[in-house]
Each structure stands twice: as structure tokens, then as C-alpha cells.
């Protein structure tokens, strides 16, 4: 299917692609991508900045980042999203009903974090962060299924994925740059209230979305969920279908996906504490992310899309992985010279690398799913890529503090960033193996 996607794209002219960008569902996908990206850092890196600002230790910041395990475990409740309508919201359709419910829960979670603050205790604010992360992960299941099922053909999957990534990355910039500038002026609590308002506005996109019907025929042929056969099909069917389709290569694919984002994930909770400990002001961080980071974001997405069309998905994945490794390791330079221009250069590389790798991986994972199992299979793949990274990043604070007595605080950060960059090597080898396996099958 990967090759089919690449071939289909090559047959379309630039004018045809530009025309398709004007479709209403692409605009909706952009907004839903924003809704998907908005909560992510608010329970992760940005949340860590808030905690560090209020004097929380690095070890606690690392461990509280484990609320992000919700994204890694979502595969376990994804069959419910695939097969059950939300009570009271079922009239909206299965995908839209789940999206609306989750968006309301995320709004409540963010308001709860703002209301209790760090003064209410780490357990209390952590509970609201967990609610936000759980609802966000469930929203992602529904949005990913909507994205794949709303595409009329394989080529449109790539178009919708690009739109989703643009929206997602804009949300990441808002929650990684704009909120920091806001926090410097009105405080973290009010900044989180502002994010809750933005989340509430995202419900408009859900209401304007059209419920996809492309998978209806397949779903109607399946046995009812309340029967033994239906329950087995909902829980086991997606996995049996995946391995029947990809056979032995399926295990290599899953292992590669599991390792692909380690360069981005492992030191995730330490980025903002690192900027804090470097002495960089919130305004500097926000300005660099909102200017250089924004340009690099769009360039990364566009370049990844062009690379996938011209070179294919596997070469694009390889390029994204190399960029990820170098982008993460480059932060070590700031420990030696935290000059603003150096900071801007490192941030530009990192933003470009993350955007490029994100488009490559999401498009690849989308190409591996089957109609009728869309939500569960994509949740399986995205949970796979999140699980190990989410687990390891919980120890990032311990790693830095353990290295500090021998390397100094900034030296400890530098060593950890370089080591994390090297985690790109194992998945790179697996990608080369997949490329070889693909050639042998021809």
C-alpha cells in the first residue's frame, strides 16, 4: 500500500493538489489537527515548565510526565471508539460524538489544572492533567479514524495527514511558545484558562465536520458487538488482520514504529527546565519558537510531503530519523554557548526535524490500516510508538540529576541530549531492513 500511495501522488499535478486543498474537509482537518495538538504539551513539556517555575524538582517533573501514558495505552479502549456510539451524542455519528465528548472533557481538565494550580498539590493538579491526557488520547483515536475514513482514496490520506500535521504543529507552537509569553505576563493559571477556551472553540470544527461513511459497509457486515463473535472481532480482529496483511514484516514495522520517536520523547520533560536553567527568558523562548520555529514547522511539513511523493515513504522515514537524531543532540551545544542566535539555530533545526519526521511517520502508519479496523489499528500503531518513549522520559529527570555531580548541571543536560540523539540508530537499522524486505517482495 505504501507504494500505491506514492504512485497515486505522482499522477496528480500541482494544480490538482492545490484545488484539493480548498475542500471543506481539509479545513476541518486543519482545525481538528489543532484540537489534537493543543492538549499534548499542556500535560507534558509545558506543564513541566510551569512546575519548574514554581520550584518543583526534576525527579518529580519526570515522574509526573507519566500522565502521558494515556497516549500509549489508548489501544486498549480504542475498540470501544471503533464500535460504540457515545450515549446522548450518538446522533452526531460515532466519530463526531466521541470527538465532542473528549473536547468537553479536555476543557474541564484544563480548567481544573488552572483552578488548583501547584499550590493545590502535585497529586491534585496531576489528577486533572491525567483527565486531560486521557480525554486527549481518546480524542486522537476518533480524529485519526475520521482523517483516514474521510479520505476518498489513498492519495487523500496523505493530503489529510498533511493538513492534520499543520494544525497539530500550530497547536504545539501555541502551547510551547504563546503560552510561555502569556505566563510571563498573566501567570500560568490564567494562561491555562486561555488554552481551555481555545479547546472549547475546537468543538465548532467537530460540529461542522461530516461523519465519514466509507467504512460503513465493512462495519455493517461485522457481527454485533454484544455477541461473542462481535466482541472477539472488535478486540482481536484488528491485530489478526494487521499480521495477515503484513505477515513477518509486521513485527519489524511495529518495532521500528516503537523506536522511531525516541529522539524526540526521551528528554521531552527536560527541554523547558533546560531553558529555565540556562537563564533564557520566557519572552526569548516564546519569540524564537513563534518566529524561527513557525517557519521551520511549515518547511518541515512541506519538505516531508515532497519527499514522500518523490522518494517514497521509507526513504522519507530514514531522512526524518537522521534529522531527529541530529536535532536532539544539537541542544548540547547550548550548554556551552546559550547565545540567542545559537538557540534560534538549534530550535529551527529541531522544529524542522520534528515536523518532517511527524508527517513521515503518521502517513506511513495511516497506510498500514484497514477499513473496519481504522481506529483500533491506528491506535495500536500510535500506542506502539508512544509506549517506550513515554516510559523512558519519566526517568529523564533522574538521568540529569545523576549526571550533575560529575558533569555539572549544564554538562549533565548536554550528555543526556547527545545520548538521546543516538537512540536514532536502532530504528534506522530497522528501516534499512524493511527497505530490503520490500525490495525482495517485488
C-alpha positions as CSV (number, residue, x, y, z in Angstrom):
1,X,0.0,0.0,0.0
2,X,2.9,2.3,0.7
3,X,4.0,2.1,-3.0
4,X,0.4,2.6,-4.1
5,X,0.2,5.9,-2.2
6,X,3.5,7.1,-3.7
7,X,2.4,6.1,-7.2
8,X,-1.0,7.8,-6.9
9,X,0.5,11.0,-5.8
10,X,2.9,11.2,-8.7
11,X,0.0,11.1,-11.1
12,X,-1.5,14.3,-9.7
13,X,-0.5,17.7,-11.0
14,X,0.4,20.6,-8.7
15,X,-2.9,22.4,-9.8
16,X,-4.9,19.3,-8.8
17,X,-3.3,19.2,-5.4
18,X,-3.9,23.0,-4.9
19,X,-7.5,22.5,-5.9
20,X,-7.9,19.7,-3.4
21,X,-6.6,21.9,-0.6
22,X,-9.7,24.0,-1.0
23,X,-12.0,21.2,0.1
24,X,-14.1,21.9,3.2
25,X,-12.9,18.7,4.8
26,X,-9.3,19.8,4.6
27,X,-10.1,23.0,6.5
28,X,-12.0,20.9,9.1
29,X,-9.0,18.5,9.3
30,X,-6.7,21.5,9.9
31,X,-8.9,22.6,12.9
32,X,-9.2,19.0,14.2
33,X,-5.4,18.7,14.0
34,X,-5.2,21.8,16.1
35,X,-7.6,20.3,18.6
36,X,-5.5,17.1,18.7
37,X,-2.2,19.0,19.3
38,X,-3.5,21.6,21.8
39,X,-3.6,19.4,25.0
40,X,-0.4,17.4,24.3
41,X,2.2,19.7,25.7
42,X,-0.1,21.1,28.4
43,X,0.3,17.8,30.2
44,X,3.9,17.3,29.2
45,X,6.7,19.8,28.4
46,X,4.8,23.0,29.1
47,X,3.4,21.5,32.2
48,X,7.0,20.8,33.3
49,X,7.9,24.4,32.7
50,X,5.1,25.5,35.0
51,X,6.2,23.0,37.7
52,X,9.9,24.1,37.4
53,X,8.9,27.7,37.6
54,X,7.1,27.0,40.8
55,X,10.2,25.2,42.3
56,X,9.3,21.5,41.6
57,X,12.3,19.2,41.4
58,X,13.4,17.5,38.2
59,X,12.7,14.0,39.5
60,X,9.1,14.9,40.3
61,X,8.7,16.6,36.9
62,X,10.0,13.5,35.2
63,X,7.6,11.1,37.0
64,X,4.5,13.3,36.6
65,X,5.2,13.3,32.9
66,X,3.9,9.7,33.1
67,X,0.3,11.0,32.8
68,X,1.3,10.8,29.1
69,X,1.0,7.0,29.3
70,X,-2.7,7.6,28.4
71,X,-1.5,8.1,24.8
72,X,0.5,4.8,24.9
73,X,-2.4,2.8,26.4
74,X,-5.2,4.1,24.2
75,X,-5.1,1.0,22.1
76,X,-6.9,-0.9,25.0
77,X,-10.1,1.2,24.8
78,X,-9.9,2.0,21.0
79,X,-12.2,-0.9,20.1
80,X,-15.0,1.0,22.0
81,X,-14.4,4.1,19.9
82,X,-14.4,1.9,16.8
83,X,-17.7,0.1,17.5
84,X,-19.8,2.0,20.1
85,X,-21.7,5.3,19.8
86,X,-21.4,7.8,22.6
87,X,-24.6,7.9,24.7
88,X,-26.6,11.1,24.1
89,X,-24.2,12.2,21.4
90,X,-24.8,9.2,19.0
91,X,-27.0,11.4,16.7
92,X,-23.8,13.2,15.7
93,X,-22.3,9.9,14.4
94,X,-19.7,7.7,16.0
95,X,-16.5,9.7,15.2
96,X,-18.0,13.1,15.8
97,X,-19.8,12.0,19.0
98,X,-16.5,10.8,20.6
99,X,-14.6,13.9,19.4
100,X,-17.2,16.3,21.0
101,X,-17.3,14.4,24.3
102,X,-13.5,14.3,24.6
103,X,-13.2,18.0,23.7
104,X,-15.6,18.9,26.5
105,X,-13.6,16.7,29.0
106,X,-10.3,18.3,27.9
107,X,-11.7,21.7,28.5
108,X,-12.8,20.6,32.0
109,X,-9.4,19.1,32.7
110,X,-7.5,22.3,31.7
111,X,-9.8,24.5,33.8
112,X,-9.2,22.1,36.7
113,X,-5.4,22.4,36.4
114,X,-5.8,26.2,36.3
115,X,-8.1,26.3,39.3
116,X,-6.0,24.1,41.7
117,X,-2.5,25.2,40.4
118,X,0.7,23.8,42.0
119,X,-0.5,25.2,45.4
120,X,-3.2,22.5,45.5
121,X,-0.5,19.8,45.5
122,X,1.1,17.7,42.8
123,X,-1.4,14.9,43.3
124,X,-4.4,17.1,42.6
125,X,-3.1,19.0,39.6
126,X,-1.7,15.7,38.4
127,X,-5.2,14.2,38.5
128,X,-6.6,16.9,36.3
129,X,-3.6,16.5,34.0
130,X,-4.4,12.8,33.8
131,X,-8.0,13.5,32.9
132,X,-6.8,15.9,30.2
133,X,-4.4,13.4,28.8
134,X,-6.9,10.5,28.9
135,X,-9.6,12.6,27.1
136,X,-6.9,13.9,24.6
137,X,-5.7,10.3,23.8
138,X,-9.3,9.2,23.2
139,X,-9.9,12.3,21.0
140,X,-6.9,11.3,19.0
141,X,-8.4,7.8,18.4
142,X,-11.6,9.4,16.9
143,X,-9.8,12.1,14.9
144,X,-7.3,9.7,13.4
145,X,-10.1,7.4,12.3
146,X,-12.1,10.4,10.9
147,X,-9.0,11.5,9.0
148,X,-8.4,8.1,7.3
149,X,-12.1,7.4,6.7
150,X,-12.9,10.8,5.3
151,X,-10.2,10.5,2.6
152,X,-11.8,9.3,-0.6
153,X,-8.7,7.4,-1.7
154,X,-5.1,6.6,-0.7
155,X,-3.8,9.8,-2.1
156,X,-6.2,11.9,0.0
157,X,-4.9,10.2,3.1
158,X,-1.6,12.0,2.6
159,X,-3.4,15.3,1.9
160,X,-5.5,15.0,5.1
161,X,-2.4,13.9,7.1
162,X,-0.5,17.0,6.0
163,X,-3.5,19.2,7.0
164,X,-3.7,17.4,10.3
165,X,0.0,17.9,10.9
166,X,-0.1,21.6,10.1
167,X,-3.0,22.1,12.6
168,X,-1.2,19.9,15.2
169,X,2.1,21.7,14.9
170,X,0.4,25.2,15.1
171,X,-1.2,24.0,18.3
172,X,2.2,22.8,19.6
173,X,3.6,26.2,18.9
174,X,0.8,27.9,20.7
175,X,1.3,25.7,23.8
176,X,5.0,25.8,23.5
177,X,5.6,29.5,22.7
178,X,2.5,31.7,23.1
179,X,1.5,30.3,26.4
180,X,5.0,30.9,27.8
181,X,4.8,34.6,26.8
182,X,1.4,34.8,28.3
183,X,2.6,33.1,31.5
184,X,5.3,35.8,31.9
185,X,2.5,38.4,32.0
186,X,-0.6,36.9,33.5
187,X,0.7,33.8,35.2
188,X,0.3,30.1,34.4
189,X,-3.2,29.6,35.7
190,X,-4.7,32.3,33.5
191,X,-2.7,31.0,30.6
192,X,-4.2,27.6,31.0
193,X,-7.7,29.1,31.2
194,X,-6.9,30.7,27.8
195,X,-6.0,27.2,26.4
196,X,-9.2,25.8,27.8
197,X,-11.2,28.5,25.9
198,X,-9.3,27.5,22.7
199,X,-10.2,23.9,23.3
200,X,-13.9,24.8,23.7
201,X,-13.8,26.6,20.4
202,X,-12.5,23.5,18.7
203,X,-15.9,21.9,19.2
204,X,-17.1,24.1,16.3
205,X,-14.9,22.1,14.0
206,X,-16.5,18.9,15.2
207,X,-20.0,20.3,14.6
208,X,-19.0,21.4,11.1
209,X,-17.4,18.0,10.2
210,X,-19.3,15.5,8.1
211,X,-19.5,12.0,9.6
212,X,-17.5,9.6,7.3
213,X,-19.3,6.8,5.6
214,X,-16.5,5.0,3.7
215,X,-16.2,2.3,6.4
216,X,-20.0,1.8,6.9
217,X,-20.3,-1.2,4.5
218,X,-17.5,-3.0,6.2
219,X,-18.8,-2.3,9.7
220,X,-22.3,-3.3,8.8
221,X,-21.0,-6.7,7.7
222,X,-19.4,-7.4,11.1
223,X,-21.3,-9.3,13.9
224,X,-22.9,-7.2,16.6
225,X,-20.5,-6.2,19.4
226,X,-22.7,-7.8,22.1
227,X,-22.2,-11.3,20.6
228,X,-19.2,-13.4,21.3
229,X,-18.1,-13.2,17.7
230,X,-18.6,-9.5,17.6
231,X,-16.6,-8.9,20.8
232,X,-13.7,-11.1,19.5
233,X,-13.7,-9.3,16.2
234,X,-13.6,-5.9,17.9
235,X,-10.7,-6.9,20.3
236,X,-8.7,-9.4,18.3
237,X,-9.8,-8.8,14.7
238,X,-7.7,-5.7,14.1
239,X,-4.5,-7.4,15.2
240,X,-5.2,-10.6,13.2
241,X,-6.0,-8.5,10.1
242,X,-2.8,-6.5,10.5
243,X,-0.5,-9.5,10.7
244,X,-2.4,-11.4,7.9
245,X,-1.9,-8.3,5.7
246,X,1.8,-7.6,6.5
247,X,2.9,-11.1,7.7
248,X,6.5,-11.3,9.1
249,X,7.3,-7.7,8.2
250,X,4.5,-6.6,10.6
251,X,6.8,-7.3,13.6
252,X,9.6,-5.3,12.1
253,X,7.2,-2.5,11.4
254,X,5.9,-2.4,14.9
255,X,9.4,-2.5,16.4
256,X,10.6,0.3,14.1
257,X,7.5,2.4,15.0
258,X,8.1,1.8,18.7
259,X,11.6,3.2,18.4
260,X,11.1,5.9,15.8
261,X,10.3,8.9,18.1
262,X,12.7,8.1,20.9
263,X,15.0,11.1,20.0
264,X,12.0,13.4,20.5
265,X,10.4,11.7,23.5
266,X,13.1,10.7,25.9
267,X,14.3,14.1,27.0
268,X,10.9,15.8,26.4
269,X,10.2,16.7,30.1
270,X,13.6,18.4,30.4
271,X,13.5,20.8,27.5
272,X,11.7,23.6,29.3
273,X,13.5,23.1,32.6
274,X,16.8,23.2,30.5
275,X,15.8,26.6,29.1
276,X,15.0,27.8,32.6
277,X,18.3,26.6,34.0
278,X,20.2,28.2,31.0
279,X,18.7,31.5,32.2
280,X,16.8,32.2,29.0
281,X,13.8,34.4,29.5
282,X,10.2,33.3,28.7
283,X,10.0,36.0,26.1
284,X,13.1,34.8,24.3
285,X,11.9,31.2,24.2
286,X,8.5,32.3,23.0
287,X,9.9,34.6,20.3
288,X,12.2,32.1,18.9
289,X,9.6,29.4,18.8
290,X,7.0,31.6,17.3
291,X,9.2,33.0,14.6
292,X,12.0,30.7,13.5
293,X,10.1,27.7,14.9
294,X,7.0,28.6,12.8
295,X,8.9,28.9,9.6
296,X,10.8,25.7,10.2
297,X,7.5,23.9,11.0
298,X,5.9,24.7,7.6
299,X,9.2,23.9,5.8
300,X,9.4,20.6,7.5
301,X,5.9,19.6,6.7
302,X,6.2,20.7,3.1
303,X,9.6,19.0,2.6
304,X,8.3,15.8,4.1
305,X,5.3,15.8,1.8
306,X,7.5,16.4,-1.3
307,X,10.0,13.8,-0.2
308,X,7.2,11.2,0.2
309,X,6.0,12.0,-3.3
310,X,9.4,11.9,-5.0
311,X,11.3,9.4,-3.0
312,X,8.7,7.2,-1.2
313,X,7.8,6.7,2.4
314,X,10.7,4.5,3.5
315,X,13.4,7.0,2.3
316,X,11.4,9.8,3.9
317,X,11.2,8.0,7.2
318,X,15.0,7.5,7.1
319,X,15.6,11.1,6.4
320,X,13.3,12.1,9.3
321,X,15.1,9.8,11.7
322,X,18.5,11.2,10.8
323,X,17.1,14.7,11.3
324,X,15.6,13.8,14.6
325,X,18.9,12.4,16.0
326,X,20.9,15.5,15.0
327,X,18.1,17.9,16.1
328,X,18.0,16.4,19.6
329,X,21.8,16.1,20.0
330,X,22.2,19.7,18.9
331,X,20.8,21.0,22.2
332,X,24.0,20.0,23.8
333,X,25.7,23.0,22.1
334,X,23.6,25.3,24.2
335,X,25.2,24.0,27.4
336,X,28.5,25.5,26.1
337,X,27.1,28.6,24.4
338,X,23.5,29.7,25.2
339,X,23.7,32.7,22.9
340,X,20.3,33.7,21.4
341,X,21.4,33.2,17.8
342,X,22.7,29.6,18.6
343,X,19.4,28.9,20.5
344,X,17.5,30.1,17.4
345,X,19.6,27.8,15.1
346,X,19.1,24.8,17.3
347,X,15.4,25.4,17.7
348,X,15.0,25.8,13.9
349,X,16.7,22.5,13.3
350,X,14.6,20.8,16.0
351,X,11.3,22.2,14.7
352,X,12.1,21.2,11.1
353,X,13.1,17.7,12.2
354,X,10.1,17.1,14.3
355,X,7.7,18.3,11.7
356,X,9.4,16.3,8.9
357,X,9.5,13.1,11.0
358,X,6.0,13.6,12.2
359,X,4.5,13.8,8.7
360,X,6.6,10.8,7.6
361,X,5.6,8.5,10.5
362,X,1.9,9.5,10.5
363,X,1.5,9.0,6.8
364,X,3.3,5.6,7.0
365,X,1.2,4.4,9.9
366,X,-2.0,5.5,8.1
367,X,-1.1,3.5,5.1
368,X,-0.9,0.3,7.2
369,X,-4.6,0.4,8.4
370,X,-7.6,-1.4,7.0
371,X,-11.2,-0.1,6.8
372,X,-13.4,-1.5,9.5
373,X,-10.5,-1.5,12.0
374,X,-9.3,2.0,11.4
375,X,-9.4,3.4,14.9
376,X,-8.1,0.3,16.6
377,X,-5.2,-0.4,14.2
378,X,-4.1,3.2,14.1
379,X,-4.3,3.3,17.9
380,X,-2.2,0.2,18.0
381,X,0.5,1.8,15.9
382,X,0.4,5.2,17.6
383,X,0.4,3.5,21.0
384,X,3.4,1.4,19.9
385,X,5.4,4.5,19.0
386,X,4.4,6.3,22.2
387,X,4.8,3.5,24.8
388,X,8.6,3.1,25.2
389,X,9.3,6.8,24.8
390,X,6.6,7.8,27.4
391,X,8.2,5.3,29.8
392,X,11.8,6.3,29.4
393,X,11.1,10.0,29.6
394,X,9.8,9.5,33.1
395,X,13.5,8.9,34.1
396,X,14.9,11.9,32.3
397,X,15.0,14.0,35.5
398,X,16.8,11.2,37.3
399,X,19.3,10.9,34.4
400,X,20.1,14.6,34.6
401,X,20.4,14.8,38.4
402,X,22.5,11.6,38.5
403,X,25.0,13.1,35.9
404,X,25.1,16.5,37.6
405,X,27.7,15.7,40.4
406,X,30.3,14.6,37.8
407,X,29.4,16.8,34.8
408,X,27.8,19.8,36.4
409,X,24.1,20.7,35.7
410,X,24.6,22.0,32.1
411,X,27.1,19.3,31.3
412,X,24.5,16.7,32.5
413,X,21.9,18.1,30.2
414,X,24.4,18.1,27.3
415,X,25.3,14.4,27.9
416,X,21.7,13.4,28.1
417,X,20.8,15.2,24.9
418,X,23.6,13.6,22.9
419,X,22.8,10.1,24.3
420,X,19.1,10.6,23.3
421,X,20.1,11.7,19.8
422,X,21.9,8.3,19.4
423,X,18.7,6.5,20.0
424,X,18.0,7.1,16.3
425,X,20.5,4.4,15.3
426,X,18.4,1.2,16.2
427,X,15.2,2.3,14.3
428,X,17.5,3.4,11.4
429,X,18.8,-0.1,11.1
430,X,15.2,-1.5,11.2
431,X,14.2,0.9,8.4
432,X,17.0,-0.3,6.2
433,X,15.9,-3.9,6.9
434,X,12.3,-3.0,5.9
435,X,13.6,-1.4,2.7
436,X,15.4,-4.6,1.9
437,X,12.4,-6.7,2.7
438,X,10.3,-4.6,0.4
439,X,12.7,-4.9,-2.5
440,X,12.8,-8.7,-2.1
441,X,9.0,-8.9,-2.3
442,X,8.9,-7.2,-5.7
